Amino acid sequence: METVKLSRIVEKLAPELHSFLTAHELDLKIVLRDGFSVLEPADAMEIVQHSICEHQKLTLLH
């Protein structure tokens, strides 16, 4: 297991997504079961999507 910031995943595997994420989202810590070295771009997309959904659960809309 390895813990990395979402920003590291995005920078390495999906840099085109960087401008769409907030500073808070990029700072999220992600626990990777099999480590960073085995991640593929498709994995990065799934992690980003899940992270955004989880972050939005905490957001209150007025």
C-alpha positions as CSV (number, residue, x, y, z in Angstrom):
1,M,0.0,0.0,0.0
2,E,1.1,3.5,-0.8
3,T,-0.4,6.9,0.0
4,V,0.0,9.7,-2.5
5,K,-1.6,13.1,-3.2
6,L,-4.0,13.2,-6.1
7,S,-1.8,15.9,-7.7
8,R,1.0,13.4,-8.1
9,I,-1.4,10.9,-9.9
10,V,-2.7,13.7,-12.1
11,E,0.7,15.1,-13.0
12,K,2.1,11.8,-14.0
13,L,-0.9,10.1,-15.7
14,A,-3.5,12.7,-16.6
15,P,-1.9,16.2,-16.8
16,E,-4.8,17.4,-19.0
17,L,-7.1,17.2,-16.0
18,H,-5.0,19.4,-13.7
19,S,-6.8,22.7,-14.6
20,F,-10.2,21.1,-13.9
21,L,-9.4,20.3,-10.3
22,T,-9.4,22.6,-7.3
23,A,-6.4,23.0,-5.0
24,H,-8.3,21.1,-2.3
25,E,-9.0,18.2,-4.7
26,L,-5.4,18.1,-5.8
27,D,-4.3,17.9,-2.2
28,L,-6.4,14.9,-1.3
29,K,-4.5,11.8,-0.1
30,I,-5.2,8.7,-2.0
31,V,-4.3,5.2,-0.7
32,L,-3.2,2.9,-3.5
33,R,-3.5,-0.8,-2.7
34,D,-0.9,-1.9,-5.2
35,G,1.3,1.2,-5.3
36,F,1.9,4.1,-7.7
37,S,4.1,2.2,-10.1
38,V,1.3,0.0,-11.4
39,L,-1.2,2.7,-12.1
40,E,-2.4,3.2,-15.7
41,P,-4.1,6.3,-17.2
42,A,-7.5,4.6,-17.0
43,D,-6.9,4.1,-13.3
44,A,-6.1,7.8,-12.9
45,M,-9.3,8.8,-14.5
46,E,-11.3,6.5,-12.2
47,I,-9.5,7.8,-9.1
48,V,-10.1,11.5,-10.2
49,Q,-13.8,10.8,-10.8
50,H,-14.3,9.1,-7.5
51,S,-12.4,11.8,-5.7
52,I,-14.6,14.5,-7.2
53,C,-17.7,12.7,-6.3
54,E,-16.6,12.2,-2.7
55,H,-15.6,15.8,-2.4
56,Q,-18.9,17.0,-3.7
57,K,-20.8,15.0,-1.1
58,L,-19.4,17.4,1.5
59,T,-20.5,20.5,-0.5
60,L,-23.6,22.3,0.5
61,L,-25.6,23.9,-2.3
62,H,-27.6,27.0,-1.5
